[in-house]
Amino acid sequence: MTADDTYGMNVASPSEPTDILAAMSGELGDLSPQVRQAAMYLLDNPGEIAVTSMRGIADAAGVKPNTLVRLARAIGFDGYEELRSPFRQYAAEGTLSFPDRARFLQTISQGGSHNSLLADMAGAAFANVESLFATVDADELKAAADLIDRASRANVLGVGTARTLAENFAYVAGMAVDNVAAIPVIGLAIDDVARMSPSDVLVAMTFSPYRAEIVEAVRLAVDRSVPVIAVTDSHASPLISLATHAFVVPNDSPLPFSSNVAATALLETLLAFIVGESGGDVATSIAAFHANRRAAGIYLP
């Protein structure tokens, strides 16, 4: 019996799909290469666990079926079927069957290739948002919001397509609170992080293929004891093991680039928690924000 086979015998097995994925991610560094390869496949394709056989998963991951048994034991299960069971229960009881949505998608797909593309885009957006809200943890969101509320400064980091997410989050948050800003302001992200202290917070976003400058900035933040809130797209993301709080957003798309729909939904929800948990008079702050703009003639009468 290998170390991977025996590890799980000393730990309690997680019972929720998100906990199973988190346990898998946390053990990546201690797994043998083949077991790690299987874990990485499951972390990147968690939707397959409920609907694909063990042999099918093994073939797709490029490992032997027994490797999945070893992986299950490594995180506290007696076998692979015990690991798979919570995912199958979620599929049976969760948000995977929507007859009205299915009829809607079939309706808009009729009438040519453009309608079919519209249906594909709508289906992907629905699935991403449903998956997000079916798995996101309200307690984790509250804890992240509390960190931001208490921070001397909450720095929101994103580059590439995530840059617009970071700027929008900081802009909207600025209507209610005064300690949130998007970075990098100018130059490199590590320059901003180097000026942070443990009383600050770093909200960092990167999605596959992961940006090296984001990962390095997060590592520097951890070295400086700055709490990190990560938003990423897989439990196998390099941000997961570094973050104080981590949120995984699905970003599947029919197009050759990822979707930001679920990431936007998560950030808007986090903003709602920030507003809800803020000790100040948020309503007054937001009203004053808009009043100043109306007085300056920025809004049309």
N, C-alpha and C positions, 0 to 999 in steps of 0.2 A: 504494500500500500504506500502511495506517495504522500508527500506533505499536503498536496492539494486534496487528497482523499480524506485525510484525517482532520484537517483544520476545522471543518464545520461541526464535528462531533462535540466541540467544546463551546459552541455558541448557540443562542436561540435563533431559530429561523424567522426572518421577517414575514409578515402576513399580507402586506399590501404591495401591489405592483410597483409603486414608486419607491417603497422601502427596499424591495428586492433589487431594483436597479441601482439604488444608492449603495447598497451593500456590495454589489458587484463592482461598481466603480471604485469603492474604497479599497477593495482587495486586489486591484489590477497589478500593483507592484509586487505582490507576494505570490502570484500565480506562475506556473510553468508556461513556457511559450505557447504551447498548443491550447492550454486552458485559457490563457489570456486572449488568444485569437478568437476562441469561441465567445468569450465574454464581450469582446469588442464588437463582434457581430450582433449579439443580442442588444447591447447598449445602443447601437446605431439603428437597429430594426426591432424595437420592442413590440410593434404591432404584429409581428410574425409569431410571437410566442404562443398566442391563444389559438391560432388558426393553422399552423404548420406542424407536421409531425416532427418527432425528434430526429428521425433520419433525414427529413427534408431540411431541417435547420442545420444539421451537421454537414450535409452536402453543400449547402449554400455558404457555410462558414469555412469549408475546406478542412474539416476535422472529422475524426471518427465519432460515431454516436456515443461511445463510452466517455468521450471527453466532456460531453454535456452532463453526464452523471457526476463526473469529478468536479465540474464547476458547481453543480447544485450542492454537493457535499461541502465545498469550500465556503459556502455562505450559510450553512446550517441546515440543509435539507437532507433527507435520507436518500432521495433520488430525484431525477429530473421531473417526473410527473408531479411531485409535491411542489417543486418550484413553479411549474406551469399552471397548477390549479388556480391560484388567485387571478391569473390573467384570463383564464377561461371563464371564471365566475364573473369577472368584470364584463367580459364580452357578452355573457348571457343576460346580465342584469343592468348593464350600463347603457351608454348612449350610442350603441352601434346600430340600432334599427330605427329608421325614421321614414316610414312609408310616405308621409306627406312631402318630405324633402325629396325622396326618390322620384315621386310623381312630378314635382316641380322641375327637377333636373332633366327628366325625360321630356318634359314639355318644351323647355327652352332649347334643348338640343336638336329639335326638329327644324328643318329649314335651311340646311347647308352647313358648310364648314365653319363659318363664323359663329353660328349658333352652337355648334358642337364645342368650339373653343370656349365660348361663354359658359357652357355647362361644365366643362372641365375646370375652368377657373373658379366657378361658384362652388363646385364640389370640393375642390382642394381647400378653399377658404373656410367653408363650413367645417370640414374635417379637422383642420388645424386648430380652429377656435374651440370646437367641441372637445378635442383631445386636451387642449390646455386647461380648460375649466373643469374637466373631469379629473385632472390629476394635480392641479396646483393646490398647495396647502395654505389655508387661510392663516394659520398660526405663523407660518414662515413669512407670509406677506406682512402680517402685523409686526413681527420682529424686525423685518427690514425697514418698514415705515418708521418704527420707533427709533431705529438707528439714525435714519435720515433726519427725523425731527430733532433729535438730541445733538446732532453733529454741529461742530463749529462751522464746517463747510462740507457740503455733499458735492463731490466732483463726479460728473457723469461722463464716462469715456467711451467713445465709439469712433471708428474710422471707416472709410468706405461707405457702404450703404447704412451702416450703423451710426454714422455721424449725424444723419438727419434725425434718427431716433433719439440720440443724446440731446441734440439741440432742441427738439420739440419738447422732450421731457422737462428740460431745464426752463424753457420758456413758459410752459404752462404752470409748472410748479412756482415760478416766480410771481405769478398772480396772487399766490396765497402765502408763500414763505419767502424769506430773503437769504437763505443759506445754500441754494442750489445753483450750480453753474456747470456748463459744458466745457470739457477740455479735450484736446489741447487748445489753450487760448491762442498760442502761436508757438511754432517749433515742435518739439517732441513731447510725447506723453510722459516720458520718464522725467522730463524737466519739471513738469507740474507735480508729479508724484513725489519728487525729491524735496519739495517744499511742504509736504503734508506732515501732519502729526497724528498721534493716536486719537485725538479728539475729532478728527475728520473722518469721512467715509468715502470710499471709492466705489462707484457703481460702474462696472465694466461690462462691455458687450463685445462678443465676437462669435462668428458663426463659420462653420466649415466652408472653405479651408481657413483655418484659424490664423489670425494675424499675429506675427511674432512680436510686434511692438506692444500689442495689448497684453500678451502673456508676460512679457518682460516687465511691463509697468505694474501688473498685478503682483508679480514676484517681489518687486521692489517695495510695493505697498505692504506686503506681508512682512518683509524684513524690517519695515519701519513701524510695525504693529498697528497699521491702519486697517480697520475692518473693511472687508470687500463683499459687495453684493454683486453676484455674477448673473448675467443673462446670456444664455448660450443655447445650442440646439441639440446637444447629446449628453448623456451621462458619461460618455467617453471623452468629453471636451477637457483640455488641459486646465480650464478654469475651475472645474468642479472640486478638485482636491485642495485648491488654494483658497476657496471662498468661505466666508463666514456664513453666508446664505446664498444658495444657488437656485436658479429657476431655469428649467429646460423648456424651451418653446419649440413646437413642431413648425417646420418651415417648408414642407413639401409644396411643389408647384409643377404644373404641366410644362412650364417654360424652363429654359436652360439656366435659370438662376433661382435663388431661393425666395420665398415669400416672407414679407415682414408683417403680415396681417396679425398673426398670433403674438408676435413680439410687441406690436403696438397695443394690442388688447391687454397684455400683461402690464405694460408700463402705465396704461391708463388706469388699470385696477390698482396698481401700486400708488399712483397719484391719489386715487380715491381714499386709500388707507391713510396716506400722509395727511390729507385734509381732515379725515375723520378723527385721527389721533392727535392732531395739532392742538396744543393748549391755548393758542392765541385765538383772536376773533377773526377767523378765516373769512367769513362772509363779509365783514367790514373791509378787510384787506382787498378782496376781489372787487368789491363795489368801488373802492377808492382807486384801484388800478384803472377800471373802465372810466370812472369819472374824470380822471386826469387826462385820459385820451380824448374824451368828448370835449373837454375844455380847450384842448390844444387843436381841435378841429381835425383829428385823425380819423374819426368816424363820421360818415355822412349823417346828416340829421334825419 
